[in-house]
Amino acid sequence: MNYNNAQFEKSVGTASGLEKSDLPEICFSGRSNVGKSSLINKILGRKAIARVSSKPGKTVTVNFYRVDSVRIVDLPGYGYAKVAYSEKERWSELMETYFRTDRNIKRVFQLIDMRHPATDFDLSMLDFLTQMHIPYSVILTKSDKLNKSETEKRLELIYEELGDYADGIKIIPFSIKNFENVEKVRQIIEESVV
C-alpha cells in the first residue's frame, strides 16, 4: 500500500448516513482520548489528516480515509462521562449499525492506554468483536510515557486483564513520539487485506 495516497473521504454522524461498504475496512477503536486519531496520522504518514484534540470526546463521527483500495476507519471514542444521554444513544446506534451492517471489516485495532488497566468498555468491545467473529489486534498507546520496567510490568498485566481476549492475538506497544511499531501496524494492515 502506498500510504502517501491517503485521502480523507467523509465523516458520518448518524446511522442513516452510513453507506454500503464497497472496500475492505480497517478500524481503529478505543475510549475517548486514547490516541486513535494520532495513531492514524502516524500510520498514514500525515501530520493532520485525522483531527487530533487534547480534550476527550472530540471524534464523534465515523471518519473514513482511503488508501489505495482500502478504507481506514476512525471510530468515535467511547466511555467519556461528560456526554449527554442523547449523545450516548446516537453513538450507540451509530456503532451498532456500523458493525451489524454487511461491511467488509478485515481487522479492528483496539487501542488501550498502556499506562492504565483495560476498562470495562475495552473488555466489552473485545467481547463484541469476538462474538461478531471480527479479527482484532490490541495496540497499547502512549508507551513513551512509561520507562522500561513499567513497560515490562504493563505488558505482563495486560494479558491478565484481557484474559481469554488476549489468546492468540497481537498486542503492540505504540508511541507517536518515537514511531515505535508503526511498521508493525502497517504490516498487519497489509496482511489483513490480502
C-alpha atoms as an extended CHARMM CRD file, in Angstrom:
* protein
*
       194  EXT
         1         1  MET       CA              0.0000000000        0.0000000000        0.0000000000  PROA      1               0.0000000000
         2         2  ASN       CA              1.1690000000        3.4850000000       -0.7690000000  PROA      2               0.0000000000
         3         3  TYR       CA              0.3320000000        5.4870000000        2.3600000000  PROA      3               0.0000000000
         4         4  ASN       CA              1.2510000000        8.6960000000        0.5300000000  PROA      4               0.0000000000
         5         5  ASN       CA             -2.0210000000        8.2150000000       -1.3820000000  PROA      5               0.0000000000
         6         6  ALA       CA             -4.1070000000        8.5330000000        1.8070000000  PROA      6               0.0000000000
         7         7  GLN       CA             -7.1550000000       10.7660000000        1.4330000000  PROA      7               0.0000000000
         8         8  PHE       CA             -9.9230000000       11.8130000000        3.7920000000  PROA      8               0.0000000000
         9         9  GLU       CA            -13.2530000000       10.6470000000        2.3490000000  PROA      9               0.0000000000
        10        10  LYS       CA            -16.0480000000       11.5930000000        4.7320000000  PROA      10              0.0000000000
        11        11  SER       CA            -17.4030000000       11.8230000000        8.2720000000  PROA      11              0.0000000000
        12        12  VAL       CA            -20.6790000000       10.1760000000        9.2290000000  PROA      12              0.0000000000
        13        13  GLY       CA            -22.5290000000       11.1990000000       12.3880000000  PROA      13              0.0000000000
        14        14  THR       CA            -25.7630000000        9.2170000000       12.1600000000  PROA      14              0.0000000000
        15        15  ALA       CA            -26.6360000000        5.6100000000       11.4250000000  PROA      15              0.0000000000
        16        16  SER       CA            -28.7270000000        6.6640000000        8.4180000000  PROA      16              0.0000000000
        17        17  GLY       CA            -25.6530000000        8.3210000000        6.8780000000  PROA      17              0.0000000000
        18        18  LEU       CA            -23.6730000000        5.0790000000        6.6490000000  PROA      18              0.0000000000
        19        19  GLU       CA            -23.3950000000        3.9680000000        3.0500000000  PROA      19              0.0000000000
        20        20  LYS       CA            -22.8310000000        0.4400000000        1.8090000000  PROA      20              0.0000000000
        21        21  SER       CA            -19.2980000000       -0.8320000000        2.2960000000  PROA      21              0.0000000000
        22        22  ASP       CA            -17.5760000000       -1.4370000000       -1.0490000000  PROA      22              0.0000000000
        23        23  LEU       CA            -13.9270000000       -1.7640000000        0.1030000000  PROA      23              0.0000000000
        24        24  PRO       CA            -12.0760000000       -3.7050000000        2.8140000000  PROA      24              0.0000000000
        25        25  GLU       CA            -12.0770000000       -1.7110000000        6.0630000000  PROA      25              0.0000000000
        26        26  ILE       CA             -9.5190000000       -1.4700000000        8.8700000000  PROA      26              0.0000000000
        27        27  CYS       CA            -10.9700000000        0.1010000000       12.0290000000  PROA      27              0.0000000000
        28        28  PHE       CA             -9.4300000000        1.8850000000       14.9950000000  PROA      28              0.0000000000
        29        29  SER       CA            -11.4800000000        1.6500000000       18.1840000000  PROA      29              0.0000000000
        30        30  GLY       CA            -10.9530000000        2.7490000000       21.7850000000  PROA      30              0.0000000000
        31        31  ARG       CA            -12.0400000000        5.0190000000       24.5580000000  PROA      31              0.0000000000
        32        32  SER       CA            -12.0590000000        8.7980000000       24.1880000000  PROA      32              0.0000000000
        33        33  ASN       CA             -8.5970000000       10.3980000000       24.1220000000  PROA      33              0.0000000000
        34        34  VAL       CA             -6.7190000000        7.0880000000       23.8020000000  PROA      34              0.0000000000
        35        35  GLY       CA             -4.9080000000        8.3250000000       20.6890000000  PROA      35              0.0000000000
        36        36  LYS       CA             -6.8120000000        6.8600000000       17.7180000000  PROA      36              0.0000000000
        37        37  SER       CA             -6.5210000000        9.9350000000       15.5070000000  PROA      37              0.0000000000
        38        38  SER       CA             -2.8450000000       10.4610000000       16.3880000000  PROA      38              0.0000000000
        39        39  LEU       CA             -2.0780000000        6.8460000000       15.5760000000  PROA      39              0.0000000000
        40        40  ILE       CA             -3.9080000000        7.0760000000       12.2360000000  PROA      40              0.0000000000
        41        41  ASN       CA             -1.8550000000       10.1770000000       11.3600000000  PROA      41              0.0000000000
        42        42  LYS       CA              1.3730000000        8.2320000000       12.0690000000  PROA      42              0.0000000000
        43        43  ILE       CA              0.2450000000        5.1630000000       10.1310000000  PROA      43              0.0000000000
        44        44  LEU       CA             -0.7520000000        7.2870000000        7.1450000000  PROA      44              0.0000000000
        45        45  GLY       CA              2.4130000000        9.3930000000        7.3880000000  PROA      45              0.0000000000
        46        46  ARG       CA              0.4610000000       12.6560000000        7.6260000000  PROA      46              0.0000000000
        47        47  LYS       CA              0.5670000000       15.2920000000       10.3420000000  PROA      47              0.0000000000
        48        48  ALA       CA             -3.1150000000       16.1280000000       10.4680000000  PROA      48              0.0000000000
        49        49  ILE       CA             -5.2250000000       14.0180000000        8.1200000000  PROA      49              0.0000000000
        50        50  ALA       CA             -7.1670000000       12.8990000000       11.2300000000  PROA      50              0.0000000000
        51        51  ARG       CA             -8.1620000000       15.7100000000       13.6020000000  PROA      51              0.0000000000
        52        52  VAL       CA             -6.4590000000       15.4760000000       16.9830000000  PROA      52              0.0000000000
        53        53  SER       CA             -7.5070000000       17.1250000000       20.2400000000  PROA      53              0.0000000000
        54        54  SER       CA             -6.2040000000       17.0430000000       23.7930000000  PROA      54              0.0000000000
        55        55  LYS       CA             -9.8200000000       17.0720000000       25.0110000000  PROA      55              0.0000000000
        56        56  PRO       CA            -11.6420000000       13.7310000000       25.1310000000  PROA      56              0.0000000000
        57        57  GLY       CA            -14.7760000000       13.1610000000       23.0990000000  PROA      57              0.0000000000
        58        58  LYS       CA            -13.7740000000       15.1880000000       20.0280000000  PROA      58              0.0000000000
        59        59  THR       CA            -14.1880000000       12.3580000000       17.4970000000  PROA      59              0.0000000000
        60        60  VAL       CA            -17.9710000000       11.9750000000       17.4960000000  PROA      60              0.0000000000
        61        61  THR       CA            -18.3290000000       10.6900000000       13.9540000000  PROA      61              0.0000000000
        62        62  VAL       CA            -17.1390000000        7.6790000000       11.9780000000  PROA      62              0.0000000000
        63        63  ASN       CA            -14.3300000000        9.0650000000        9.8290000000  PROA      63              0.0000000000
        64        64  PHE       CA            -13.3260000000        7.3140000000        6.6190000000  PROA      64              0.0000000000
        65        65  TYR       CA             -9.9150000000        7.5720000000        4.9380000000  PROA      65              0.0000000000
        66        66  ARG       CA             -8.9080000000        5.8190000000        1.7530000000  PROA      66              0.0000000000
        67        67  VAL       CA             -5.5000000000        4.3460000000        0.9500000000  PROA      67              0.0000000000
        68        68  ASP       CA             -5.4370000000        2.7270000000       -2.4880000000  PROA      68              0.0000000000
        69        69  SER       CA             -8.2570000000        0.1560000000       -2.3440000000  PROA      69              0.0000000000
        70        70  VAL       CA             -8.5900000000        0.0480000000        1.4660000000  PROA      70              0.0000000000
        71        71  ARG       CA            -10.5780000000        2.1870000000        3.9150000000  PROA      71              0.0000000000
        72        72  ILE       CA             -9.1270000000        3.2050000000        7.2650000000  PROA      72              0.0000000000
        73        73  VAL       CA            -11.9350000000        3.9180000000        9.7300000000  PROA      73              0.0000000000
        74        74  ASP       CA            -11.5690000000        6.1290000000       12.8170000000  PROA      74              0.0000000000
        75        75  LEU       CA            -14.4240000000        5.2040000000       15.1440000000  PROA      75              0.0000000000
        76        76  PRO       CA            -15.7510000000        7.6370000000       17.7660000000  PROA      76              0.0000000000
        77        77  GLY       CA            -14.2920000000        7.1800000000       21.2380000000  PROA      77              0.0000000000
        78        78  TYR       CA            -16.3860000000        5.6250000000       23.9660000000  PROA      78              0.0000000000
        79        79  GLY       CA            -16.5520000000        5.9740000000       27.7260000000  PROA      79              0.0000000000
        80        80  TYR       CA            -16.4250000000        9.7620000000       28.0380000000  PROA      80              0.0000000000
        81        81  ALA       CA            -18.6430000000       10.5150000000       31.0280000000  PROA      81              0.0000000000
        82        82  LYS       CA            -19.3610000000       14.1970000000       30.2910000000  PROA      82              0.0000000000
        83        83  VAL       CA            -21.6320000000       13.4490000000       27.3460000000  PROA      83              0.0000000000
        84        84  ALA       CA            -25.4130000000       13.8870000000       27.3160000000  PROA      84              0.0000000000
        85        85  TYR       CA            -27.5580000000       10.7610000000       27.3040000000  PROA      85              0.0000000000
        86        86  SER       CA            -28.8980000000       11.6340000000       23.8480000000  PROA      86              0.0000000000
        87        87  GLU       CA            -25.3150000000       11.7590000000       22.5280000000  PROA      87              0.0000000000
        88        88  LYS       CA            -24.5820000000        8.3330000000       24.0290000000  PROA      88              0.0000000000
        89        89  GLU       CA            -27.7200000000        6.9960000000       22.3570000000  PROA      89              0.0000000000
        90        90  ARG       CA            -26.6600000000        8.4360000000       18.9970000000  PROA      90              0.0000000000
        91        91  TRP       CA            -23.1900000000        6.9190000000       19.4030000000  PROA      91              0.0000000000
        92        92  SER       CA            -24.6520000000        3.5310000000       20.3410000000  PROA      92              0.0000000000
        93        93  GLU       CA            -26.9810000000        3.4620000000       17.3210000000  PROA      93              0.0000000000
        94        94  LEU       CA            -24.1650000000        4.5950000000       15.0060000000  PROA      94              0.0000000000
        95        95  MET       CA            -21.7850000000        1.8760000000       16.2450000000  PROA      95              0.0000000000
        96        96  GLU       CA            -24.4440000000       -0.8260000000       16.2510000000  PROA      96              0.0000000000
        97        97  THR       CA            -25.3910000000       -0.0030000000       12.6660000000  PROA      97              0.0000000000
        98        98  TYR       CA            -21.7690000000        0.2410000000       11.5600000000  PROA      98              0.0000000000
        99        99  PHE       CA            -20.8450000000       -3.1990000000       12.8720000000  PROA      99              0.0000000000
       100       100  ARG       CA            -24.0950000000       -5.0140000000       12.1370000000  PROA      100             0.0000000000
       101       101  THR       CA            -24.4980000000       -4.0000000000        8.5040000000  PROA      101             0.0000000000
       102       102  ASP       CA            -22.7830000000       -6.0320000000        5.8350000000  PROA      102             0.0000000000
       103       103  ARG       CA            -19.3450000000       -4.3880000000        5.9350000000  PROA      103             0.0000000000
       104       104  ASN       CA            -16.0650000000       -5.8640000000        4.7890000000  PROA      104             0.0000000000
       105       105  ILE       CA            -14.2580000000       -5.3160000000        8.1210000000  PROA      105             0.0000000000
       106       106  LYS       CA            -10.8800000000       -7.0360000000        7.8580000000  PROA      106             0.0000000000
       107       107  ARG       CA             -9.4900000000       -6.0330000000       11.2620000000  PROA      107             0.0000000000
       108       108  VAL       CA            -10.1620000000       -3.8170000000       14.2600000000  PROA      108             0.0000000000
       109       109  PHE       CA             -7.2580000000       -2.3020000000       16.1510000000  PROA      109             0.0000000000
       110       110  GLN       CA             -8.4670000000       -1.9510000000       19.7360000000  PROA      110             0.0000000000
       111       111  LEU       CA             -6.4900000000        0.8410000000       21.4320000000  PROA      111             0.0000000000
       112       112  ILE       CA             -5.8370000000        0.7870000000       25.1700000000  PROA      112             0.0000000000
       113       113  ASP       CA             -3.8060000000        3.3890000000       27.0870000000  PROA      113             0.0000000000
       114       114  MET       CA             -0.7460000000        1.4250000000       28.2110000000  PROA      114             0.0000000000
       115       115  ARG       CA             -0.5000000000        3.3910000000       31.4680000000  PROA      115             0.0000000000
       116       116  HSD       CA             -3.8220000000        2.1000000000       32.7750000000  PROA      116             0.0000000000
       117       117  PRO       CA             -5.6630000000       -1.2100000000       33.1180000000  PROA      117             0.0000000000
       118       118  ALA       CA             -8.1200000000       -2.1620000000       30.3870000000  PROA      118             0.0000000000
       119       119  THR       CA            -11.5390000000       -0.6590000000       31.1640000000  PROA      119             0.0000000000
       120       120  ASP       CA            -14.8880000000       -2.4480000000       31.2340000000  PROA      120             0.0000000000
       121       121  PHE       CA            -15.6430000000       -0.6320000000       27.9580000000  PROA      121             0.0000000000
       122       122  ASP       CA            -12.4760000000       -2.0980000000       26.3990000000  PROA      122             0.0000000000
       123       123  LEU       CA            -13.4210000000       -5.6020000000       27.5200000000  PROA      123             0.0000000000
       124       124  SER       CA            -16.9880000000       -5.1540000000       26.2690000000  PROA      124             0.0000000000
       125       125  MET       CA            -15.6720000000       -4.1090000000       22.8650000000  PROA      125             0.0000000000
       126       126  LEU       CA            -13.3550000000       -7.1310000000       22.6750000000  PROA      126             0.0000000000
       127       127  ASP       CA            -16.2580000000       -9.3690000000       23.6980000000  PROA      127             0.0000000000
       128       128  PHE       CA            -18.4190000000       -7.8380000000       20.9630000000  PROA      128             0.0000000000
       129       129  LEU       CA            -15.6960000000       -8.3170000000       18.3200000000  PROA      129             0.0000000000
       130       130  THR       CA            -15.2120000000      -11.9200000000       19.4360000000  PROA      130             0.0000000000
       131       131  GLN       CA            -18.9470000000      -12.6430000000       19.1920000000  PROA      131             0.0000000000
       132       132  MET       CA            -19.0890000000      -10.9950000000       15.7630000000  PROA      132             0.0000000000
       133       133  HSD       CA            -16.0350000000      -13.0320000000       14.6010000000  PROA      133             0.0000000000
       134       134  ILE       CA            -14.1820000000       -9.8540000000       13.6240000000  PROA      134             0.0000000000
       135       135  PRO       CA            -10.3790000000      -10.2110000000       13.8050000000  PROA      135             0.0000000000
       136       136  TYR       CA             -8.6650000000       -7.7390000000       16.1160000000  PROA      136             0.0000000000
       137       137  SER       CA             -5.2920000000       -6.6980000000       17.4710000000  PROA      137             0.0000000000
       138       138  VAL       CA             -4.6270000000       -4.6380000000       20.6010000000  PROA      138             0.0000000000
       139       139  ILE       CA             -2.4620000000       -1.5340000000       20.4500000000  PROA      139             0.0000000000
       140       140  LEU       CA             -1.1540000000       -0.1490000000       23.7380000000  PROA      140             0.0000000000
       141       141  THR       CA             -0.8610000000        3.5870000000       23.1710000000  PROA      141             0.0000000000
       142       142  LYS       CA              1.2790000000        6.1640000000       24.9660000000  PROA      142             0.0000000000
       143       143  SER       CA              4.0840000000        3.6560000000       25.5920000000  PROA      143             0.0000000000
       144       144  ASP       CA              6.5980000000        6.5150000000       25.6120000000  PROA      144             0.0000000000
       145       145  LYS       CA              5.1050000000        7.7060000000       28.9160000000  PROA      145             0.0000000000
       146       146  LEU       CA              6.4830000000        4.6180000000       30.7310000000  PROA      146             0.0000000000
       147       147  ASN       CA             10.0530000000        3.6160000000       31.4870000000  PROA      147             0.0000000000
       148       148  LYS       CA             11.4160000000        0.1920000000       30.5670000000  PROA      148             0.0000000000
       149       149  SER       CA             10.4660000000       -1.5980000000       33.8110000000  PROA      149             0.0000000000
       150       150  GLU       CA              6.9780000000       -0.0290000000       33.8500000000  PROA      150             0.0000000000
       151       151  THR       CA              6.5090000000       -1.1160000000       30.2250000000  PROA      151             0.0000000000
       152       152  GLU       CA              7.5070000000       -4.7080000000       31.0090000000  PROA      152             0.0000000000
       153       153  LYS       CA              5.1450000000       -4.7720000000       34.0140000000  PROA      153             0.0000000000
       154       154  ARG       CA              2.2100000000       -3.4120000000       31.9830000000  PROA      154             0.0000000000
       155       155  LEU       CA              2.8580000000       -5.9450000000       29.1980000000  PROA      155             0.0000000000
       156       156  GLU       CA              2.6310000000       -8.7360000000       31.7780000000  PROA      156             0.0000000000
       157       157  LEU       CA             -0.5230000000       -7.3300000000       33.3620000000  PROA      157             0.0000000000
       158       158  ILE       CA             -2.3910000000       -6.6680000000       30.1100000000  PROA      158             0.0000000000
       159       159  TYR       CA             -2.5230000000      -10.3850000000       29.3610000000  PROA      159             0.0000000000
       160       160  GLU       CA             -4.1200000000      -10.9770000000       32.7730000000  PROA      160             0.0000000000
       161       161  GLU       CA             -6.5610000000       -8.0800000000       32.3110000000  PROA      161             0.0000000000
       162       162  LEU       CA             -7.6730000000       -9.2440000000       28.8780000000  PROA      162             0.0000000000
       163       163  GLY       CA             -7.9000000000      -12.9150000000       29.8620000000  PROA      163             0.0000000000
       164       164  ASP       CA             -9.2370000000      -15.0620000000       27.0080000000  PROA      164             0.0000000000
       165       165  TYR       CA             -9.4280000000      -11.9900000000       24.7420000000  PROA      165             0.0000000000
       166       166  ALA       CA             -5.6040000000      -12.0000000000       24.6120000000  PROA      166             0.0000000000
       167       167  ASP       CA             -5.3760000000      -15.5920000000       23.3440000000  PROA      167             0.0000000000
       168       168  GLY       CA             -3.5910000000      -15.7490000000       20.0140000000  PROA      168             0.0000000000
       169       169  ILE       CA             -3.7540000000      -12.0240000000       19.2570000000  PROA      169             0.0000000000
       170       170  LYS       CA             -1.0440000000       -9.4670000000       18.6700000000  PROA      170             0.0000000000
       171       171  ILE       CA             -0.5510000000       -6.9030000000       21.4250000000  PROA      171             0.0000000000
       172       172  ILE       CA              1.5620000000       -3.9850000000       20.2220000000  PROA      172             0.0000000000
       173       173  PRO       CA              3.0490000000       -1.1440000000       22.3020000000  PROA      173             0.0000000000
       174       174  PHE       CA              2.8800000000        2.0920000000       20.3150000000  PROA      174             0.0000000000
       175       175  SER       CA              4.2930000000        5.5760000000       20.6450000000  PROA      175             0.0000000000
       176       176  ILE       CA              3.5980000000        8.5130000000       18.3530000000  PROA      176             0.0000000000
       177       177  LYS       CA              6.7020000000       10.2450000000       19.7110000000  PROA      177             0.0000000000
       178       178  ASN       CA              9.2960000000        7.6960000000       18.6400000000  PROA      178             0.0000000000
       179       179  PHE       CA              7.3460000000        5.9050000000       15.8950000000  PROA      179             0.0000000000
       180       180  GLU       CA              7.5300000000        2.6530000000       17.8820000000  PROA      180             0.0000000000
       181       181  ASN       CA              5.9340000000       -0.1730000000       15.8790000000  PROA      181             0.0000000000
       182       182  VAL       CA              4.4890000000        1.9610000000       13.0510000000  PROA      182             0.0000000000
       183       183  GLU       CA              5.8090000000       -0.5650000000       10.5290000000  PROA      183             0.0000000000
       184       184  LYS       CA              4.4200000000       -3.4900000000       12.5330000000  PROA      184             0.0000000000
       185       185  VAL       CA              0.9130000000       -1.9750000000       12.4270000000  PROA      185             0.0000000000
       186       186  ARG       CA              1.2530000000       -1.2860000000        8.6970000000  PROA      186             0.0000000000
       187       187  GLN       CA              2.3280000000       -4.8910000000        8.1610000000  PROA      187             0.0000000000
       188       188  ILE       CA             -0.7630000000       -6.1870000000        9.9980000000  PROA      188             0.0000000000
       189       189  ILE       CA             -2.9810000000       -3.8830000000        7.9050000000  PROA      189             0.0000000000
       190       190  GLU       CA             -1.4600000000       -5.1690000000        4.6870000000  PROA      190             0.0000000000
       191       191  GLU       CA             -1.6770000000       -8.8220000000        5.7700000000  PROA      191             0.0000000000
       192       192  SER       CA             -5.3200000000       -8.2960000000        6.7590000000  PROA      192             0.0000000000
       193       193  VAL       CA             -6.4290000000       -7.0210000000        3.3570000000  PROA      193             0.0000000000
       194       194  VAL       CA             -4.5910000000       -9.5340000000        1.1420000000  PROA      194             0.0000000000
